[in-house]
Amino acid sequence: MRQHRCRDAAAERDLIAFHRLAAAWAARHVPDHVAALTTALTRALDVPYTPSA
Protein backbone atom coordinates (compact mmCIF):
# COMPACT_ATOMS: atom_id res chain seq x y z
CA MET A 1 0.00 0.00 0.00
CA ARG A 2 2.82 2.40 0.85
CA GLN A 3 4.34 1.86 -2.62
CA HIS A 4 1.08 2.92 -4.24
CA ARG A 5 0.94 6.13 -2.20
CA CYS A 6 4.54 6.93 -3.11
CA ARG A 7 3.87 6.29 -6.78
CA ASP A 8 0.70 8.36 -6.66
CA ALA A 9 2.55 11.25 -5.02
CA ALA A 10 5.34 11.05 -7.60
CA ALA A 11 2.84 11.00 -10.46
CA GLU A 12 1.06 14.04 -9.02
CA ARG A 13 4.37 15.92 -8.69
CA ASP A 14 5.20 15.08 -12.31
CA LEU A 15 1.79 16.28 -13.53
CA ILE A 16 2.13 19.53 -11.59
CA ALA A 17 5.62 20.05 -13.06
CA PHE A 18 4.27 19.38 -16.56
CA HIS A 19 1.45 21.84 -15.93
CA ARG A 20 3.94 24.56 -14.94
CA LEU A 21 6.12 23.86 -17.97
CA ALA A 22 3.13 23.98 -20.30
CA ALA A 23 2.00 27.29 -18.77
CA ALA A 24 5.49 28.77 -19.16
CA TRP A 25 5.61 27.57 -22.78
CA ALA A 26 2.20 29.10 -23.47
CA ALA A 27 3.24 32.40 -21.90
CA ARG A 28 6.11 32.62 -24.38
CA HIS A 29 4.44 31.23 -27.49
CA VAL A 30 0.69 31.92 -27.20
CA PRO A 31 0.35 34.56 -24.47
CA ASP A 32 -3.25 35.39 -25.38
CA HIS A 33 -4.27 31.82 -24.50
CA VAL A 34 -2.43 31.21 -21.21
CA ALA A 35 -5.54 31.49 -19.03
CA ALA A 36 -7.57 29.13 -21.22
CA LEU A 37 -4.71 26.63 -21.43
CA THR A 38 -4.03 26.55 -17.70
CA THR A 39 -7.75 26.25 -16.94
CA ALA A 40 -8.13 23.35 -19.38
CA LEU A 41 -5.04 21.58 -18.02
CA THR A 42 -6.19 22.01 -14.43
CA ARG A 43 -9.51 20.39 -15.32
CA ALA A 44 -7.99 17.63 -17.49
CA LEU A 45 -5.12 16.69 -15.17
CA ASP A 46 -7.16 17.08 -11.98
CA VAL A 47 -4.16 18.43 -10.07
CA PRO A 48 -3.76 21.70 -8.19
CA TYR A 49 -2.01 24.46 -10.09
CA THR A 50 -0.08 27.35 -8.63
CA PRO A 51 1.93 29.48 -11.04
CA SER A 52 5.66 29.53 -10.38
CA ALA A 53 6.93 32.64 -8.68
N, C-alpha and C positions, 0 to 999 in steps of 0.2 A: 504494500500500500504506500509506503514512504517513497518508493521509486516512482510511482505514478504522480505523486504530488510534486516531486522534484522535476520530473519531466514536464508536467503541466506548467509549473512556474517558469521553467526555462523557455517553453514554447511561448508563454505570454510575454516574457521579456523580449524574445525575438520579434514577435508581432508588433510590440510597442516600438522597438528600434526601427523596424521596417516602416512603420507609420510615420515616424519622425523623418526618416530619410526621404520618403515619398513627399512629405510636406515641404521639406527643404528643396527638393528637386522642382516641385511645382512652383514654389516661390521664385525660383530663378527662370524657369522656362515658360510657365503659363500663370503669371501672377494674378490675372483676373479671375482665375478659377480655383485659387487656393482654398477658399472657404468651402466651396462645393466639394472639392476633392477630399478635404479632411473630414467633412461631415459624412460623406459616403463611406470612407474607409472606417471611420469610427463605428458606423452601423454594420458594415460588412464583417469587420474583424471582431467586433464585440469585445474590444479592449478599451481601457481608459486612454485618453489622449491628453497630454499636456505639452504644449509647444516648448521646445528647448529654449533656454534663456540665452 
